[in-house]
Amino acid sequence: MPLLAGVCLLSSFVVATGEGRAEEAITQAQPELAKAPLTIVGHDGTRHSFTVELAKTPRQQEIGEMFRKNIAPDHGMLFVWPYPQESAMWMRNTFVPLDIVFIDTDHRIHAIEENAVPLSEGILSSHGVVGSVLELPGGTTERLGIVVGDRVESSAFAAAH
């Protein structure tokens, strides 16, 4: 995933790397990525389980959910950054609405952008430094009552470092 002026643009986002060379144009969805279980634990102890694809490489993070026509209700994609950073995203070439969940380094939800508009190039910011980002189908956080401060558990956090 390229870093541009300290802001990481991910998922459905950028076409140039921080090294200054143009990447191959993105014209189709990427193959399904490796998966891991992930659980969001609410303030009241309610547990919501998901299966998430792991966007590990810069190219996987760049493509993210682009060109996908649907995402199962209990699935998503997790981006774990190599170091804490402010993150920003957009929905270029993303055909389905997403809830963008920004996760602190202590694995608590820092911010949520609900129902990000498909194909929008508006920037969706973490509004602070985060360690990872989770993309879920649009409307998931509202439907399940997931809020800022909820805890996110996954073996993918440890495996990424």
C-alpha positions in Angstrom: 0.0 0.0 0.0 1.5 3.3 -1.0 2.1 6.0 1.5 1.4 9.5 0.3 2.3 12.4 2.6 1.9 10.2 5.6 -1.6 9.1 4.7 -2.2 5.5 3.6 -4.8 5.1 0.9 -6.1 1.6 0.8 -8.7 -0.8 -0.2 -10.2 0.6 -3.3 -7.7 3.4 -3.8 -4.4 4.3 -5.4 -2.6 3.5 -8.6 0.9 4.6 -7.9 3.4 3.4 -5.3 5.4 5.5 -2.9 8.5 4.5 -4.9 7.2 6.7 -7.7 6.6 4.0 -10.3 3.2 3.5 -11.8 1.5 0.2 -10.9 -0.3 -1.9 -13.4 -3.8 -0.6 -13.9 -6.5 -2.3 -11.7 -9.3 -3.6 -13.9 -10.8 -6.5 -12.0 -11.3 -7.9 -8.6 -8.4 -9.7 -7.0 -8.6 -13.5 -6.3 -9.9 -14.4 -2.8 -7.2 -13.8 -0.2 -6.1 -15.9 2.8 -8.8 -15.7 5.5 -8.9 -15.5 9.3 -11.6 -15.4 12.0 -12.3 -12.0 13.6 -14.6 -11.1 16.4 -15.9 -7.7 17.5 -16.8 -7.6 21.2 -19.3 -5.0 22.3 -19.4 -3.0 25.5 -22.0 -5.4 26.9 -19.9 -8.5 25.9 -21.9 -9.3 22.8 -19.7 -11.1 20.3 -20.0 -10.7 16.5 -18.0 -13.2 14.4 -16.7 -12.6 10.9 -14.4 -14.3 8.4 -12.1 -11.7 6.9 -9.7 -11.8 4.0 -6.2 -10.5 4.9 -4.9 -7.8 2.6 -1.2 -8.3 3.4 0.8 -7.0 0.5 0.8 -3.4 -0.8 -0.8 -4.6 -4.0 -3.5 -6.6 -2.1 -4.2 -3.5 0.0 -4.3 -1.2 -3.0 -6.9 -3.4 -4.8 -8.9 -4.3 -1.6 -12.6 -4.8 -2.4 -12.4 -3.1 -5.9 -14.7 -4.6 -8.6 -16.4 -7.1 -6.2 -20.2 -7.3 -6.8 -21.1 -8.5 -3.3 -19.7 -9.4 0.1 -21.3 -12.0 2.4 -22.9 -10.5 5.5 -20.4 -12.1 7.9 -17.3 -11.4 5.8 -14.9 -8.6 5.3 -11.4 -7.6 4.6 -8.7 -6.7 7.2 -5.7 -4.4 6.5 -3.0 -4.5 9.3 -0.5 -1.8 8.8 3.3 -2.4 9.4 3.3 0.6 11.8 0.6 2.9 13.3 -0.5 5.6 10.9 -3.3 7.9 10.0 -5.4 6.1 7.3 -7.6 7.5 4.6 -9.7 5.6 2.1 -11.9 6.0 -0.9 -14.4 3.9 -2.8 -13.0 4.2 -6.4 -14.0 1.1 -8.4 -15.8 -0.4 -5.4 -19.3 -1.4 -6.4 -20.8 -2.2 -3.0 -21.3 0.0 0.1 -18.9 -0.6 2.9 -18.6 0.1 6.6 -15.0 1.2 7.1 -13.9 0.4 10.7 -10.6 2.1 11.8 -8.9 0.1 14.6 -6.4 1.5 17.2 -3.2 -0.3 18.0 -4.9 -1.6 21.2 -7.5 -3.3 18.9 -10.4 -1.0 19.9 -12.5 0.7 17.3 -11.3 4.3 16.9 -13.8 5.5 14.2 -16.4 4.1 11.8 -17.4 5.4 8.4 -20.8 3.8 7.8 -22.2 3.0 4.3 -19.4 4.4 2.3 -20.8 5.3 -1.1 -19.8 3.0 -4.0 -17.6 4.6 -6.6 -17.0 7.8 -4.5 -13.6 9.4 -4.5 -14.3 11.3 -1.4 -11.7 10.7 1.3 -12.8 8.7 4.4 -10.3 9.5 7.3 -9.4 7.6 10.4 -9.3 11.0 12.2 -6.1 9.8 14.1 -3.5 7.2 14.1 -4.6 3.5 13.8 -3.0 0.1 13.4 -5.5 -1.5 11.1 -8.7 -1.1 9.1 -11.6 -3.5 8.7 -14.0 -3.3 5.7 -17.5 -4.8 6.3 -20.6 -4.8 4.1 -22.4 -1.5 4.4 -24.9 -1.3 7.2 -23.2 -4.1 9.3 -22.1 -1.8 12.1 -25.5 -0.2 12.6 -27.4 -3.5 12.3 -25.2 -5.2 14.9 -24.8 -2.2 17.2 -21.0 -2.0 16.7 -19.6 1.3 18.0 -16.4 3.2 18.7 -14.7 1.6 21.7 -15.7 -2.0 20.9 -12.8 -4.5 21.0 -11.6 -6.4 17.9 -10.1 -9.8 18.3 -8.2 -11.8 15.7 -5.1 -13.9 15.4 -4.3 -11.8 12.2 -3.1 -9.0 14.4 -0.3 -11.0 15.9 0.5 -12.8 12.6 1.1 -9.4 10.9 4.0 -8.4 13.1 
